[in-house]
Every structure is written in C-alpha cells, then in structure tokens.
Amino acid sequence: MLTIVNIFTISGRGTAVSIEGYTGLPIRKTLTARVHRPDGSVLEARASKEYALRRDGERTWEDECFLLYDVDKTDVPEGSTLDVTE
C-alpha cells in the first residue's frame, strides 16, 4: 500500500496524488489505481504515473505521482492510501 502525501488538481487534467517513495511502475502507461479511503470504501480508477517537480527554497526534487482519471479531489480524503497495478 502506498502512502499518499499530497492531493492536488492539475488544471485541465484531473486529480493527482503524490506518494512516498518510488514504485518502479512504467510512466505514461494506463494503470489501475485503487484508493483505499479511511472509511473502508475503495475507489477504482484508471491512472497514469507522472513526476511532479517540487521546489522548497533552494532545494528542487521530483515526487512520483499518479494522475487519477475522472476522479475529483474530494473523492480522495486525507488519510487515504493507494494501490496501483499494471
């Protein structure tokens, strides 16, 4: 299970979630994501892996993230976890 560290909207593209660590999954391939919500429900969605460029003062890094197709930011409550497969 992947820990979601940030949930955000990319204008014109949809909802993205960044995770802790790296998965080794392919980039720009359609994947299946399952969002496990704190209430026990599970949302399944198509997804693709991306990298988000992050900046904090002088430091710059990339976070692995997943773009969740047809999912609203409100569908991924704080405390959710993620499972992604090919």
N, CA, C and O atoms as a GROMACS GRO file, in nm:
protein
  344
    1MET      N    1   0.085  -0.117   0.000
    1MET     CA    2   0.000   0.000   0.000
    1MET      C    3   0.090   0.124   0.000
    1MET      O    4   0.188   0.130   0.074
    2LEU      N    5   0.056   0.221  -0.082
    2LEU     CA    6   0.136   0.343  -0.094
    2LEU      C    7   0.075   0.454  -0.010
    2LEU      O    8  -0.046   0.472  -0.008
    3THR      N    9   0.160   0.527   0.059
    3THR     CA   10   0.115   0.640   0.140
    3THR      C   11   0.102   0.763   0.052
    3THR      O   12   0.198   0.802  -0.015
    4ILE      N   13  -0.016   0.823   0.051
    4ILE     CA   14  -0.040   0.947  -0.024
    4ILE      C   15   0.007   1.063   0.063
    4ILE      O   16  -0.036   1.078   0.177
    5VAL      N   17   0.097   1.146   0.007
    5VAL     CA   18   0.149   1.260   0.084
    5VAL      C   19   0.091   1.394   0.039
    5VAL      O   20   0.099   1.492   0.112
    6ASN      N   21   0.034   1.398  -0.081
    6ASN     CA   22  -0.024   1.523  -0.131
    6ASN      C   23  -0.133   1.490  -0.232
    6ASN      O   24  -0.119   1.396  -0.311
    7ILE      N   25  -0.240   1.567  -0.231
    7ILE     CA   26  -0.351   1.553  -0.325
    7ILE      C   27  -0.371   1.689  -0.389
    7ILE      O   28  -0.387   1.789  -0.318
    8PHE      N   29  -0.371   1.695  -0.522
    8PHE     CA   30  -0.387   1.824  -0.588
    8PHE      C   31  -0.455   1.807  -0.722
    8PHE      O   32  -0.464   1.697  -0.776
    9THR      N   33  -0.503   1.918  -0.776
    9THR     CA   34  -0.569   1.921  -0.906
    9THR      C   35  -0.476   1.983  -1.007
    9THR      O   36  -0.414   2.086  -0.982
   10ILE      N   37  -0.465   1.920  -1.123
   10ILE     CA   38  -0.390   1.976  -1.235
   10ILE      C   39  -0.493   2.028  -1.334
   10ILE      O   40  -0.569   1.950  -1.391
   11SER      N   41  -0.495   2.157  -1.355
   11SER     CA   42  -0.595   2.220  -1.443
   11SER      C   43  -0.601   2.151  -1.578
   11SER      O   44  -0.498   2.132  -1.644
   12GLY      N   45  -0.721   2.115  -1.618
   12GLY     CA   46  -0.741   2.053  -1.748
   12GLY      C   47  -0.702   1.907  -1.756
   12GLY      O   48  -0.720   1.844  -1.861
   13ARG      N   49  -0.650   1.850  -1.647
   13ARG     CA   50  -0.606   1.710  -1.649
   13ARG      C   51  -0.675   1.624  -1.544
   13ARG      O   52  -0.712   1.510  -1.573
   14GLY      N   53  -0.693   1.677  -1.424
   14GLY     CA   54  -0.762   1.599  -1.321
   14GLY      C   55  -0.690   1.602  -1.187
   14GLY      O   56  -0.612   1.692  -1.157
   15THR      N   57  -0.720   1.500  -1.106
   15THR     CA   58  -0.666   1.489  -0.972
   15THR      C   59  -0.538   1.406  -0.973
   15THR      O   60  -0.531   1.302  -1.039
   16ALA      N   61  -0.439   1.454  -0.901
   16ALA     CA   62  -0.313   1.381  -0.889
   16ALA      C   63  -0.282   1.360  -0.742
   16ALA      O   64  -0.316   1.443  -0.657
   17VAL      N   65  -0.217   1.248  -0.714
   17VAL     CA   66  -0.171   1.220  -0.578
   17VAL      C   67  -0.022   1.189  -0.583
   17VAL      O   68   0.023   1.111  -0.667
   18SER      N   69   0.054   1.250  -0.493
   18SER     CA   70   0.196   1.215  -0.485
   18SER      C   71   0.211   1.117  -0.369
   18SER      O   72   0.134   1.118  -0.273
   19ILE      N   73   0.312   1.032  -0.381
   19ILE     CA   74   0.332   0.925  -0.284
   19ILE      C   75   0.470   0.933  -0.220
   19ILE      O   76   0.558   1.004  -0.268
   20GLU      N   77   0.486   0.858  -0.112
   20GLU     CA   78   0.618   0.841  -0.051
   20GLU      C   79   0.691   0.734  -0.130
   20GLU      O   80   0.635   0.628  -0.157
   21GLY      N   81   0.816   0.760  -0.166
   21GLY     CA   82   0.898   0.660  -0.233
   21GLY      C   83   0.871   0.646  -0.382
   21GLY      O   84   0.811   0.733  -0.444
   22TYR      N   85   0.916   0.534  -0.437
   22TYR     CA   86   0.905   0.508  -0.580
   22TYR      C   87   0.857   0.366  -0.604
   22TYR      O   88   0.889   0.276  -0.526
   23THR      N   89   0.780   0.346  -0.711
   23THR     CA   90   0.717   0.217  -0.736
   23THR      C   91   0.786   0.132  -0.843
   23THR      O   92   0.776   0.010  -0.838
   24GLY      N   93   0.854   0.193  -0.937
   24GLY     CA   94   0.909   0.117  -1.048
   24GLY      C   95   0.807   0.090  -1.158
   24GLY      O   96   0.839   0.023  -1.256
   25LEU      N   97   0.685   0.140  -1.142
   25LEU     CA   98   0.584   0.123  -1.247
   25LEU      C   99   0.618   0.211  -1.368
   25LEU      O  100   0.686   0.313  -1.353
   26PRO      N  101   0.572   0.173  -1.487
   26PRO     CA  102   0.605   0.250  -1.608
   26PRO      C  103   0.536   0.386  -1.611
   26PRO      O  104   0.428   0.406  -1.554
   27ILE      N  105   0.601   0.479  -1.680
   27ILE     CA  106   0.547   0.614  -1.698
   27ILE      C  107   0.458   0.616  -1.823
   27ILE      O  108   0.485   0.548  -1.922
   28ARG      N  109   0.351   0.696  -1.815
   28ARG     CA  110   0.259   0.721  -1.927
   28ARG      C  111   0.191   0.596  -1.982
   28ARG      O  112   0.152   0.593  -2.099
   29LYS      N  113   0.176   0.495  -1.900
   29LYS     CA  114   0.101   0.376  -1.938
   29LYS      C  115  -0.027   0.376  -1.854
   29LYS      O  116  -0.024   0.416  -1.738
   30THR      N  117  -0.138   0.332  -1.911
   30THR     CA  118  -0.262   0.327  -1.833
   30THR      C  119  -0.251   0.217  -1.728
   30THR      O  120  -0.223   0.101  -1.759
   31LEU      N  121  -0.274   0.257  -1.605
   31LEU     CA  122  -0.264   0.168  -1.489
   31LEU      C  123  -0.400   0.163  -1.418
   31LEU      O  124  -0.490   0.241  -1.450
   32THR      N  125  -0.414   0.072  -1.324
   32THR     CA  126  -0.533   0.066  -1.241
   32THR      C  127  -0.496   0.108  -1.100
   32THR      O  128  -0.405   0.051  -1.039
   33ALA      N  129  -0.566   0.208  -1.049
   33ALA     CA  130  -0.541   0.258  -0.914
   33ALA      C  131  -0.662   0.228  -0.826
   33ALA      O  132  -0.776   0.239  -0.869
   34ARG      N  133  -0.634   0.192  -0.703
   34ARG     CA  134  -0.739   0.173  -0.604
   34ARG      C  135  -0.708   0.264  -0.486
   34ARG      O  136  -0.604   0.251  -0.420
   35VAL      N  137  -0.799   0.357  -0.460
   35VAL     CA  138  -0.786   0.448  -0.348
   35VAL      C  139  -0.860   0.384  -0.230
   35VAL      O  140  -0.981   0.364  -0.236
   36HIS      N  141  -0.786   0.352  -0.124
   36HIS     CA  142  -0.844   0.294  -0.004
   36HIS      C  143  -0.869   0.409   0.094
   36HIS      O  144  -0.775   0.466   0.150
   37ARG      N  145  -0.997   0.441   0.113
   37ARG     CA  146  -1.035   0.555   0.196
   37ARG      C  147  -1.040   0.517   0.344
   37ARG      O  148  -1.056   0.400   0.378
   38PRO      N  149  -1.026   0.617   0.431
   38PRO     CA  150  -1.029   0.590   0.576
   38PRO      C  151  -1.159   0.523   0.622
   38PRO      O  152  -1.158   0.452   0.722
   39ASP      N  153  -1.269   0.545   0.552
   39ASP     CA  154  -1.398   0.484   0.594
   39ASP      C  155  -1.411   0.338   0.549
   39ASP      O  156  -1.513   0.275   0.574
   40GLY      N  157  -1.307   0.285   0.483
   40GLY     CA  158  -1.308   0.145   0.440
   40GLY      C  159  -1.353   0.124   0.296
   40GLY      O  160  -1.338   0.014   0.243
   41SER      N  161  -1.408   0.226   0.233
   41SER     CA  162  -1.450   0.213   0.094
   41SER      C  163  -1.329   0.220   0.001
   41SER      O  164  -1.224   0.274   0.037
   42VAL      N  165  -1.344   0.164  -0.119
   42VAL     CA  166  -1.236   0.161  -0.217
   42VAL      C  167  -1.288   0.219  -0.349
   42VAL      O  168  -1.393   0.178  -0.398
   43LEU      N  169  -1.214   0.314  -0.405
   43LEU     CA  170  -1.246   0.374  -0.534
   43LEU      C  171  -1.146   0.323  -0.636
   43LEU      O  172  -1.025   0.336  -0.616
   44GLU      N  173  -1.194   0.265  -0.745
   44GLU     CA  174  -1.105   0.217  -0.851
   44GLU      C  175  -1.111   0.314  -0.968
   44GLU      O  176  -1.219   0.360  -1.006
   45ALA      N  177  -0.995   0.346  -1.024
   45ALA     CA  178  -0.988   0.442  -1.135
   45ALA      C  179  -0.871   0.410  -1.226
   45ALA      O  180  -0.773   0.347  -1.185
   46ARG      N  181  -0.881   0.454  -1.351
   46ARG     CA  182  -0.766   0.449  -1.441
   46ARG      C  183  -0.668   0.555  -1.395
   46ARG      O  184  -0.708   0.659  -1.341
   47ALA      N  185  -0.540   0.530  -1.417
   47ALA     CA  186  -0.438   0.624  -1.371
   47ALA      C  187  -0.316   0.617  -1.462
   47ALA      O  188  -0.300   0.523  -1.539
   48SER      N  189  -0.232   0.719  -1.454
   48SER     CA  190  -0.101   0.715  -1.519
   48SER      C  191   0.002   0.775  -1.424
   48SER      O  192  -0.028   0.867  -1.348
   49LYS      N  193   0.123   0.721  -1.431
   49LYS     CA  194   0.231   0.768  -1.345
   49LYS      C  195   0.297   0.890  -1.408
   49LYS      O  196   0.321   0.893  -1.529
   50GLU      N  197   0.325   0.988  -1.326
   50GLU     CA  198   0.391   1.111  -1.368
   50GLU      C  199   0.496   1.146  -1.262
   50GLU      O  200   0.507   1.079  -1.160
   51TYR      N  201   0.572   1.249  -1.289
   51TYR     CA  202   0.662   1.305  -1.189
   51TYR      C  203   0.628   1.453  -1.172
   51TYR      O  204   0.612   1.524  -1.271
   52ALA      N  205   0.618   1.498  -1.049
   52ALA     CA  206   0.590   1.638  -1.020
   52ALA      C  207   0.717   1.705  -0.970
   52ALA      O  208   0.780   1.657  -0.875
   53LEU      N  209   0.755   1.814  -1.033
   53LEU     CA  210   0.872   1.890  -0.991
   53LEU      C  211   0.834   1.976  -0.871
   53LEU      O  212   0.738   2.053  -0.877
   54ARG      N  213   0.908   1.963  -0.763
   54ARG     CA  214   0.879   2.036  -0.640
   54ARG      C  215   0.997   2.125  -0.605
   54ARG      O  216   1.113   2.091  -0.632
   55ARG      N  217   0.967   2.240  -0.545
   55ARG     CA  218   1.073   2.334  -0.503
   55ARG      C  219   1.044   2.381  -0.361
   55ARG      O  220   0.930   2.409  -0.325
   56ASP      N  221   1.150   2.390  -0.283
   56ASP     CA  222   1.141   2.441  -0.147
   56ASP      C  223   1.265   2.527  -0.125
   56ASP      O  224   1.370   2.477  -0.083
   57GLY      N  225   1.251   2.656  -0.153
   57GLY     CA  226   1.368   2.744  -0.143
   57GLY      C  227   1.471   2.707  -0.247
   57GLY      O  228   1.444   2.714  -0.367
   58GLU      N  229   1.588   2.667  -0.204
   58GLU     CA  230   1.698   2.630  -0.293
   58GLU      C  231   1.689   2.484  -0.340
   58GLU      O  232   1.750   2.448  -0.440
   59ARG      N  233   1.614   2.403  -0.269
   59ARG     CA  234   1.607   2.260  -0.298
   59ARG      C  235   1.501   2.230  -0.404
   59ARG      O  236   1.390   2.284  -0.398
   60THR      N  237   1.535   2.144  -0.501
   60THR     CA  238   1.442   2.102  -0.607
   60THR      C  239   1.446   1.950  -0.615
   60THR      O  240   1.554   1.891  -0.609
   61TRP      N  241   1.330   1.887  -0.628
   61TRP     CA  242   1.323   1.741  -0.640
   61TRP      C  243   1.196   1.702  -0.715
   61TRP      O  244   1.108   1.784  -0.738
   62GLU      N  245   1.189   1.574  -0.753
   62GLU     CA  246   1.070   1.522  -0.819
   62GLU      C  247   1.003   1.420  -0.728
   62GLU      O  248   1.069   1.335  -0.668
   63ASP      N  249   0.871   1.430  -0.718
   63ASP     CA  250   0.791   1.331  -0.647
   63ASP      C  251   0.721   1.243  -0.750
   63ASP      O  252   0.674   1.292  -0.852
   64GLU      N  253   0.716   1.114  -0.722
   64GLU     CA  254   0.636   1.026  -0.806
   64GLU      C  255   0.490   1.051  -0.773
   64GLU      O  256   0.452   1.056  -0.656
   65CYS      N  257   0.408   1.066  -0.876
   65CYS     CA  258   0.266   1.088  -0.852
   65CYS      C  259   0.184   1.013  -0.957
   65CYS      O  260   0.237   0.966  -1.058
   66PHE      N  261   0.056   1.003  -0.930
   66PHE     CA  262  -0.035   0.934  -1.020
   66PHE      C  263  -0.152   1.026  -1.051
   66PHE      O  264  -0.216   1.080  -0.962
   67LEU      N  265  -0.178   1.043  -1.181
   67LEU     CA  266  -0.292   1.118  -1.228
   67LEU      C  267  -0.409   1.021  -1.230
   67LEU      O  268  -0.404   0.919  -1.298
   68LEU      N  269  -0.515   1.053  -1.157
   68LEU     CA  270  -0.633   0.968  -1.147
   68LEU      C  271  -0.741   1.023  -1.240
   68LEU      O  272  -0.791   1.133  -1.219
   69TYR      N  273  -0.776   0.946  -1.342
   69TYR     CA  274  -0.873   0.991  -1.442
   69TYR      C  275  -1.015   0.987  -1.387
   69TYR      O  276  -1.054   0.892  -1.321
   70ASP      N  277  -1.091   1.093  -1.416
   70ASP     CA  278  -1.233   1.103  -1.377
   70ASP      C  279  -1.254   1.092  -1.227
   70ASP      O  280  -1.355   1.039  -1.182
   71VAL      N  281  -1.158   1.142  -1.150
   71VAL     CA  282  -1.168   1.143  -1.004
   71VAL      C  283  -1.156   1.287  -0.957
   71VAL      O  284  -1.064   1.358  -0.998
   72ASP      N  285  -1.247   1.330  -0.870
   72ASP     CA  286  -1.242   1.464  -0.812
   72ASP      C  287  -1.154   1.461  -0.687
   72ASP      O  288  -1.144   1.358  -0.619
   73LYS      N  289  -1.091   1.572  -0.659
   73LYS     CA  290  -1.004   1.581  -0.541
   73LYS      C  291  -1.080   1.542  -0.414
   73LYS      O  292  -1.021   1.482  -0.323
   74THR      N  293  -1.208   1.574  -0.407
   74THR     CA  294  -1.288   1.541  -0.288
   74THR      C  295  -1.312   1.390  -0.274
   74THR      O  296  -1.354   1.344  -0.168
   75ASP      N  297  -1.288   1.313  -0.381
   75ASP     CA  298  -1.304   1.168  -0.376
   75ASP      C  299  -1.186   1.098  -0.306
   75ASP      O  300  -1.191   0.978  -0.280
   76VAL      N  301  -1.081   1.175  -0.276
   76VAL     CA  302  -0.960   1.119  -0.213
   76VAL      C  303  -0.938   1.193  -0.081
   76VAL      O  304  -0.858   1.286  -0.074
   77PRO      N  305  -1.009   1.150   0.024
   77PRO     CA  306  -0.996   1.221   0.152
   77PRO      C  307  -0.859   1.202   0.217
   77PRO      O  308  -0.790   1.104   0.191
   78GLU      N  309  -0.822   1.296   0.300
   78GLU     CA  310  -0.699   1.288   0.377
   78GLU      C  311  -0.696   1.155   0.452
   78GLU      O  312  -0.797   1.113   0.509
   79GLY      N  313  -0.580   1.089   0.452
   79GLY     CA  314  -0.568   0.961   0.519
   79GLY      C  315  -0.589   0.840   0.429
   79GLY      O  316  -0.578   0.726   0.473
   80SER      N  317  -0.619   0.866   0.300
   80SER     CA  318  -0.635   0.756   0.204
   80SER      C  319  -0.499   0.697   0.168
   80SER      O  320  -0.396   0.764   0.179
   81THR      N  321  -0.499   0.571   0.124
   81THR     CA  322  -0.379   0.507   0.072
   81THR      C  323  -0.408   0.460  -0.069
   81THR      O  324  -0.523   0.460  -0.113
   82LEU      N  325  -0.304   0.420  -0.141
   82LEU     CA  326  -0.316   0.390  -0.283
   82LEU      C  327  -0.250   0.256  -0.314
   82LEU      O  328  -0.146   0.221  -0.259
   83ASP      N  329  -0.315   0.181  -0.405
   83ASP     CA  330  -0.261   0.057  -0.458
   83ASP      C  331  -0.269   0.071  -0.610
   83ASP      O  332  -0.376   0.098  -0.664
   84VAL      N  333  -0.158   0.053  -0.679
   84VAL     CA  334  -0.155   0.072  -0.826
   84VAL      C  335  -0.096  -0.052  -0.892
   84VAL      O  336   0.007  -0.103  -0.848
   85THR      N  337  -0.163  -0.099  -0.998
   85THR     CA  338  -0.116  -0.216  -1.073
   85THR      C  339  -0.121  -0.188  -1.223
   85THR      O  340  -0.191  -0.099  -1.269
   86GLU      N  341  -0.044  -0.268  -1.299
   86GLU     CA  342  -0.045  -0.256  -1.446
   86GLU      C  343  -0.167  -0.324  -1.502
   86GLU      O  344  -0.187  -0.325  -1.623
   0.00000   0.00000   0.00000
